[in-house]
Amino acid sequence: MFKFVRVSQNSKTGPMSVVYSSRQTCPDTCAHKGNGCYAESGPIAWQWRKVDTQGIDLDSLCESIRTIPRGSLWRYGVAGDLPGTGDTLDRVALDKIIRANRGRRGFTYTHKLTDLDAIRDATARGFTVNVSADSIALADHYYSLDLPVTVVVDRQAPEVTFTPEGVRVVVCPAQTRVDVNCQTCGLCAVSNRRVIVGFRAHGSGASKVEKRLKVVNL
């Protein structure tokens, strides 16, 4: 199930169309699941819970996506992951979303990393799927595979840092500038960018995330 919001009131995304997918889509391999995930508390969690009571099916979601003006930026997965239960990626469902997105600038993030070919295919067809890396080392690895990559960093991380392999990590501009949001930035929708986007740990579980980062980024 999915929840489609035509005009988001979220200050971080800006007034763009956004989609929430059900909790069942979240893979158990995600290091943040039940351990500091920003979507598990606060206003986003309130919206996420509505998927179960106000959600729509895949075909209805695709119809809604087609109503987004062509050329517009929109975000899938403010909470939740790509279609499919747990670690399994539903390629048929993903293909339907890709087709509905045609002519639009949809983007998302995923921890479903068992099917990188599907991620490449989606991105090549205009629906940018960012690989969510759980450590700097993994970020380097996925970047070397020519995939768009994001990684969580600690709350005090500088705006620009470099990975051990020399790849630039740029902190999400919406976290460093008050006049920027997803709609005005669009960096995560750029599939061939030459930087990794870093997201500073945020939400009520930020301290849990930072504790884990100190271990995995040694």
MONORRA-V873829 format. One record per backbone hydrogen bond with DSSP energy under -0.5 kcal/mol. NH is the residue of the N-H (numbers start at 0). CO is the residue of the C=O. If there is no record, write none. Layout:
{{NH	CO} {NH	CO}}
This chain:
{{1	55} {2	19} {4	2} {4	17} {5	3} {7	15} {13	9} {15	13} {16	72} {17	4} {18	74} {19	2} {20	78} {21	0} {24	21} {25	22} {29	26} {32	29} {34	31} {36	31} {39	36} {40	37} {44	40} {44	41} {45	41} {46	42} {47	43} {48	44} {49	45} {49	46} {50	47} {51	48} {52	48} {53	49} {54	50} {55	1} {60	56} {61	57} {62	58} {63	59} {64	60} {65	61} {66	62} {66	63} {67	64} {70	102} {71	68} {73	104} {74	16} {75	106} {76	18} {77	18} {80	21} {85	23} {87	84} {89	82} {89	87} {90	88} {93	89} {94	90} {95	91} {96	92} {97	93} {98	94} {99	95} {100	96} {101	98} {103	100} {104	71} {106	73} {107	127} {109	129} {112	110} {118	114} {119	115} {120	116} {121	117} {122	118} {123	119} {124	120} {125	122} {126	121} {127	105} {127	125} {129	107} {129	127} {130	147} {131	109} {132	130} {132	149} {138	134} {139	135} {140	136} {141	137} {142	138} {143	139} {144	140} {144	141} {145	142} {146	141} {149	130} {150	196} {151	132} {152	198} {156	153} {160	168} {162	166} {165	162} {168	160} {169	167} {169	195} {170	158} {170	168} {171	197} {174	171} {175	171} {175	172} {176	172} {179	176} {181	11} {182	12} {184	180} {185	181} {188	185} {189	186} {190	188} {192	189} {195	167} {196	148} {197	169} {197	195} {198	150} {199	197} {200	152} {205	202} {208	204} {209	205} {210	206} {211	207} {212	208} {213	209} {214	210} {214	211} {215	211} {216	212} {217	214}}
